[in-house]
Amino acid sequence: MTLNDLIGTIGVGLILLAYFLNMFSLIKRDGTLYFTINILGAGIACLAAVLIHFMPFILLEAAWVIVSVIGLVKNIKKEAVSKHNLRRFFHFCLFGLIFTSAEKN
């Protein structure tokens, strides 16, 4: 096995690992870990394709990286909005308790 084969095998192995973990519901398909493993795997597999000058695989893996990065960014934004809304909800509840107890006194 050449170095190029080893690099490609690691990259494809990571992609398959993400797929396996997703299929058996061990990680969320829209979770940060799923996107991260796909980005790493596709990036490494793309590097192997560059090393052997195989353009179809370069395009495939580059597209895989781009789509996964877009998914990761959307996921991070969604989590940030969700955390912000949760924080606003707790502040609303806290201020509601403060004002309710102040009105009773």
C-alpha positions as CSV (number, residue, x, y, z in Angstrom):
1,M,0.0,0.0,0.0
2,T,1.4,3.4,-1.0
3,L,1.2,6.6,1.0
4,N,-1.5,7.8,-1.4
5,D,-3.5,4.7,-0.8
6,L,-3.2,5.1,3.0
7,I,-4.3,8.7,2.9
8,G,-7.3,7.9,0.7
9,T,-8.3,5.0,2.9
10,I,-8.2,7.1,6.0
11,G,-10.3,9.8,4.3
12,V,-12.9,7.4,2.9
13,G,-12.9,5.5,6.2
14,L,-13.9,8.7,8.0
15,I,-16.7,9.3,5.6
16,L,-18.0,5.8,6.1
17,L,-17.6,6.1,9.8
18,A,-19.9,9.2,9.8
19,Y,-22.4,7.4,7.6
20,F,-22.4,4.3,9.9
21,L,-22.8,6.4,13.0
22,N,-25.6,8.3,11.4
23,M,-27.4,5.2,10.1
24,F,-27.4,3.6,13.6
25,S,-28.5,6.8,15.2
26,L,-25.3,7.1,17.2
27,I,-24.9,10.7,16.1
28,K,-27.3,13.2,14.7
29,R,-27.3,13.7,10.9
30,D,-27.6,17.5,11.4
31,G,-25.1,17.5,14.3
32,T,-21.7,19.2,14.5
33,L,-19.9,15.9,14.8
34,Y,-21.4,14.5,11.7
35,F,-20.4,17.5,9.6
36,T,-17.0,17.6,11.1
37,I,-16.2,14.0,10.4
38,N,-17.4,14.4,6.8
39,I,-15.3,17.5,6.3
40,L,-12.2,15.8,7.6
41,G,-12.8,12.6,5.7
42,A,-13.7,14.3,2.4
43,G,-10.7,16.7,2.8
44,I,-8.3,13.9,3.3
45,A,-9.8,11.8,0.5
46,C,-9.6,14.9,-1.8
47,L,-5.9,15.3,-0.9
48,A,-5.3,11.6,-1.9
49,A,-7.1,12.3,-5.2
50,V,-4.9,15.4,-5.8
51,L,-1.8,13.3,-5.1
52,I,-2.8,10.8,-7.8
53,H,-4.2,13.5,-10.2
54,F,-7.7,11.9,-10.4
55,M,-9.9,14.8,-11.3
56,P,-13.4,13.1,-10.9
57,F,-12.6,12.2,-7.4
58,I,-11.1,15.6,-6.6
59,L,-14.4,17.2,-7.8
60,L,-16.5,14.7,-5.8
61,E,-14.6,15.2,-2.6
62,A,-14.3,18.9,-2.9
63,A,-18.1,19.2,-3.4
64,W,-18.5,16.9,-0.3
65,V,-16.3,19.3,1.7
66,I,-18.2,22.4,0.5
67,V,-21.7,20.9,1.2
68,S,-20.5,19.7,4.7
69,V,-19.1,23.1,5.5
70,I,-22.3,24.8,4.5
71,G,-24.2,22.3,6.7
72,L,-21.9,22.9,9.6
73,V,-22.2,26.7,9.3
74,K,-26.0,26.4,9.2
75,N,-25.9,24.1,12.2
76,I,-23.7,26.5,14.2
77,K,-26.0,29.4,13.4
78,K,-29.1,27.4,14.4
79,E,-27.5,26.4,17.7
80,A,-26.6,30.0,18.4
81,V,-30.1,31.2,17.7
82,S,-31.5,28.4,19.9
83,K,-29.2,29.2,22.8
84,H,-30.0,32.9,22.4
85,N,-33.8,32.1,22.5
86,L,-33.3,29.9,25.5
87,R,-31.4,32.6,27.3
88,R,-34.2,35.1,26.5
89,F,-36.8,32.7,27.8
90,F,-34.9,32.3,31.1
91,H,-34.5,36.0,31.4
92,F,-38.2,36.5,30.7
93,C,-39.1,33.9,33.4
94,L,-36.6,35.4,35.9
95,F,-37.9,38.9,35.4
96,G,-41.5,37.6,35.5
97,L,-40.7,36.1,38.9
98,I,-39.0,39.3,40.2
99,F,-41.9,41.5,39.1
100,T,-44.6,39.1,40.3
101,S,-43.0,38.9,43.8
102,A,-42.5,42.7,43.8
103,E,-46.2,43.3,43.0
104,K,-47.3,41.0,45.9
105,N,-45.2,43.0,48.4
